[in-house]
Structure formats: C-alpha cells, structure tokens
Amino acid sequence: MVLTDTHTHLYSEAFNEDRQEVIERAIANGVERFFIPAIDSTYTEAMLALEAHDPKRMFLMMGLHPTHVKENYLSELKHVEAMLAERRFYAVGEIGIDLYWDKSFLKEQQDAFRSQIRLAKKYRLPIVIHCRDAFDEVFEVLESEAGDGLFGIFHCFTGTVEQARLAISYGMKLGIGGVVTFKNGKIDRFLAEIPLRHIVLETDSPYLAPTPYRGKRNESAYLVNVLNKLSEIYGVDPEEIARTTTENSKEVFGV
C-alpha cells in the first residue's frame, strides 16, 4: 500500500528536532510520496535541502502563501517566477486567499493569486489552493481564470457540498486531511456524495492533526488516520482508498 501526502510542510521549524524520525515514521506507515508546498522565499533553501536528501520521495512546489502577501509581495512573486524558470517544480502552491488573520491585503492577495495561476498555466503546472474565510473571493478569481490549463488541488477543503462541486468544476481535486476526523468538521457528512476520483489525501503537517492527535503536532504518519476515516465514509477497503488517491495525485502532479 502506497500513500501520498499531497501537502506537508516538512521543512517547518516544528520538525527541527526530529525531522528524519518523522519521515521514517511516515514511511513505516506506507507514506512514500511527500508533496511540499512553499510559503515564501525564506523557506526555499530548506525545501531544496529536503529534496536533496530524499529526491525520490520529496516533490517540491513553488509559490507565495496568501498570509505572506505583504508590502513586498511583488518581489516575492519575482522570486517565484525566477525559481519556476530555473528548475522543475510539481505545482504552484500554496496560493490563494486567506481572510481569517488579516483582511488589509485582500487586493494584493487577489493579485498574487491571479498572477500565480497564470504562471502555473505558463509552465503547465497544477495549482494548490489555500482558502480560509474566503470561498467567494477564491471562486471569483477561479471564474476569471477558468478554462484550459486550470487544474490542481483545493487544499484542506472545508466547504459545503455545493462548494465542493464548484471547486471540482474548475478542475480541482479536493485535499482531505485531519478535518474529516473532527466531530465538528462537517465534511464527513457529505463526502460520500463526492466520487473518490476527485479526492487526494493530505496532512498539512505540522498543522491540523487528525483525531486522536487533535491539538498536537501533526505529521505525515498520521495520514493513516485520514485514510481509515475515508475508508469508513466510502465503505471501501483502506487499500482501495490508498490506491485511488495516489493515482489521483499522479494525475494532478504528473509524477
């Protein structure tokens, strides 16, 4: 059984004391593929080091995270563009809009989101979307950029079934992680209505640890808890969930 964690911040400072042990625990649980989203230029060196250490398992993205869209966002976007021109990445992400922490840079976030979608189209790459308290704003941008070349993953999907179907209509898979195991997560109530071909697994580690680890540091080994919950929701064997979601990840990332 091969599992794919389509979203893990393994370079995070949260793993500085035991990063290799965290990776080994994940591998022991069947996680063989780790897709690494970007945040901003300050993390690029750490991301490249992860890949250099284990290039057969670590697959890097490049992008500017919406919560890091600030006064200097144009220079950060230049870094993203330069890195995409320089070497191979597997997605542009994570990108999007986040209005939970700060609404003052909404226009800049919209501009950065649009610009990075266009970069993804230029390089024929998927996008990986971050959306928090901003479904309407994210869908507005997606609608403006809809068409050939728009595809990817709606990371950490927490919306309604209607929003799930809308995301899929824009060429997105739904990234399902620890939230699906929460009692108040809500997505478990309708997820079985969404065909499994539209689903990929993720942890977003070190964030959003699944039950029974909720509130603690998340890690890729806990992807098994998400897998087992989806097995329960869809009524199929965990091996089938693992196989289908890994194939879905290959469809998105091309590897």
Phi, psi and omega in degrees: 000123179250124177254148178238120173268105186278002182199099178215131180267066185294341178279356183304147176301338179298341181252010186299330184274338187209034186303314182296321178295321178298315179296317181295322177297319179296314180299320178298334179267008175097000180278112184249348185229125183237118178257126194249108179281152177271161174242299173201185187296337183292344182257356186300315181299318180293324177295316179296325178294321177300313181297317181298326182287326184211070188294341180278345181244336186259124182235119189266146169252168174223136180174177177243116181295138184301328179288350178253014172276106182230201182302332184264020190295331180293322176290325176295320178295326176296323176297314178302312182297319180296318180294320178296326179285336188274324189203178184277134166232164187255353177192163169257111185179165000268140184231164179148215182221135179227113179249013180286313186273322190201123180263356189288342181249029183303311182299319178293321177297318178298317180295316180296320179298310180300314181300320183283330172299318181292325174296318179300317178297319180302318183263007179055047181246153172288161170253153174237115192265131168257127180221119175222121184054036187209033182300314182299317181293320178294315181294329177298316179292316179300320179298321181289338182249009184297151177130196183304134176093353178265114176199166179156216184229133170270093187297143176048055184293128182227017185273197179271174178294325178295318178292326176298315181293325178294316177302315179298324180295338177268011176089018182261140161276160177260122176277115184249125182228214188302332182303329182295342179267353183283144178298328180254019184288333173073325185294337179295341183285336183234355190301327180297343177283346180262119181304142185299339180293348180260008188246138166232157181263150177203164172247327192060027180299142014272015184260162169056050178298139180287162168301134012263018183258008185307134181092350178256175177295131177274156174208162188297334178301332182283000175301333178300324179293323176292316178305312183294325178293319178293325175301319178293316183294315184271347179070033177231163182297147176306325180299324179290321176299314181299313182297312184294315183290328175292319176298321178298320179294324178294323177298318181288307191271345178075022180209000000 
